[in-house]
Amino acid sequence: MLDTHARKYVDPFIDRTATSFLNTGLTANQVTHVAFAIGVTSGLWIYLEQPLLAIVALWLSGFLDAVDGAMARKSKSSAWGTLLDISYDRLVEISVIVGFAFLYPGSMWALLLLACSIIWAMTIFLTVGALTEKKGMKSFYYQAGLAERTEGFILFSLMILFPNYLTLLTLLFLAVEVFTALQRLNEAKKILKEAE
């Protein structure tokens, strides 16, 4: 939701950063690799009980993830870059969930359900993107929903900052993901019927 409706407020900063990076000779794919390398450490920082480093790594990688998309739109974007970007995003999320699961095994059942809900929501998201001919500003149709990347980062950050409530926050995240998946499924039914 925030990615869709609040992005316009941070876009000027993202855009300026993208232009600066392109002017220094960096490519979108290089920034994608850097964003991944930073973001995937979040789970390690969680496991090592370094919450501030985990949050900084998570949000810095998220910012660079937005910048690489802006760079791709300003230069020649590639299908390979899109694939890298989407797969790296999931690996960063997996690292956070795995970091929590190893540090707090008592919450593992809730974290496992959260991982399953993310898989389901992303399956719908990517399948609709592949099946529809609609295009957005990205290289495929982007289905908005209650939980987009920013909401995920906010919920992950709350989980990192308040580990005493980890199971409860994980179940809240799960509920948001399930709602988002149902939202996307409902929209997908309409979109795909129109295409028939």
N, C-alpha and C positions, 0 to 999 in steps of 0.2 A: 504494500500500500504506500509506504513512504517512498520507495524507489520510484513509483509512478507519479505520486502527487507532490512530493516535496523536493524532488530532484532539481527542479528549476531554481531553487534557492542556493544550491551548492554548485550548479553547473558552471557558473562563471569561473570559479576557482579551479574546478576540474579542467575546464577548457584552457585556462591560462597555463596550468601545469603541463597539460598535454602538448601545447604549442612549444613550451620551453624544452621539454624532453625531445621533441622532434627536431628542434633547432640545434640541439647538441649532438644529433646523429643517432639517438636511440630509436629502436623500432618498437612497435606495439608488442610484438612477441617477446622481446627482451624484458620489457616491463612486466609482462605476464609471468615470466620465469621468476623475476625478482619478487613479485607479489606472492607467488606460491612459496618460494623459499622462506620468506618472512612468516607468512600465515601458517604454514605447516608446523612451525615451532610452537604455536599456541598450546597445543596439546602437551608438549614436553614441559612448557613453563607451568601449566596447570599441575601436571604430575609432580614437578619439583617444588610445588607450593610457592610459586612466584606469581601471584595474581596480577600485579600491575604490569609485569612484562608480558603476561599472556594477553591482557587487554590491549596493550600497545601494539603487540605483534598482530593481533586480530584486526584491529581497526586500521592500522597502517596498510596491511595487505588489502583490506577492503577498499581503501582510498585508491591505492595503486591499481586495483582491479577496475575501478571506475575510470581512472586515467587511461589505462591501456585501451579501453573501449573507445574513448574519445580520440585517442591517437589513431586507432584503426579507421574510424570514420573520416578523419582528416587526411589519411594517407590511403594506401591500397590495403584494404582489409582482406583477410584470407579465410577460407573455410578451415584450414589447419589452425589458425589463431583462435577461431571460435571454439573449435573442439578442445584445444588446450585450456582455454579460459574456463569453459564449463566443467571440464574434468578436474582441473586444479581447484575450482571452488568447492567441489564435493570433497576432495581430499583434505582441504583445510577444515571443513566441517567434521569430517571423520576424525581428524587428529584431535579436535576438541572433545568429541564424544568419547574417544578411546582414552584420552588423558584423564577425563573424569572417571571413567569406568575402572581404570587401574587404581586410582587414588581412593575412590569411594565405591568399593565393591557392593556395598549394601544398596546402592542406587542403580546398580547395573541393569536390573530388570526394566526400570523406567527409561534408562538411556537406550536400551535395546529397542523398546517400543518407539522411542523418538526417532532412532535411525530408520526403522521400518516406515514410519510415517513420512520421513523426508524422501525415502526411495519412492514411495507411492506418489507423493505430490510431484516429484521431479519427473517420474515416468509419464504422468499426465501432461505436464508442462512441455516436455520434449516431444512427445508423440503428437500433440496438437500442433506444435511448431513445425513438425515434419509433414503432417497431413494437410494442413491448410495452406492455401495460396496467399493468405493475408501476410503482409509484411509490416513490420514496425521500423523503428529507427535502428534496431539491431538487425543482424543478418537473417533472422527468422521471426516468426510471430511471437511476441512476448505477452503471455497471459498474466495480467495483473491479478493480485489476490491479497488477502489479509496479511499473509506472511510472505514477504519478499526478503531480499538479502539483509536489508537494514534491520528489519524486525528480528530476524534471526540473530544478528550481531548484538542487538539490545538484549535479547533473552539470554544469549550465551554470556554476555557481560554480567547480567544479574546473577546467573548461575556461578560465575567465577567469584563475584564479590560477596555473595551470600551462600557459601557452601552448606551452612546449617539447614538451609531450605532447598537443597539441591533436588531432592525427589519431587517436592511440591512444584518447584519452578520447571523441572523437566516435564512433569505432567501438564503444566500450563502450556508449555511449548508444544507438547504433543497435541493438545486440544486445538491450538492455533493451526498447526500443520494439517490436522484432519479436516478442520473447517475450510482451510485454503484448498485442499485437495477436492473437497466436495464442491466448492465454488467453481474451481476450474473444470471439474467434470460436468457440471451443469452448463457452463458456458460452452464447453466443447461440444456438447450435444446439439446446441443451437447452431454453432458455427458449422459443424459437419453436416447437419441437415440442410442448411442453406447451400452448401457446396454440392449436394446430390442433384 
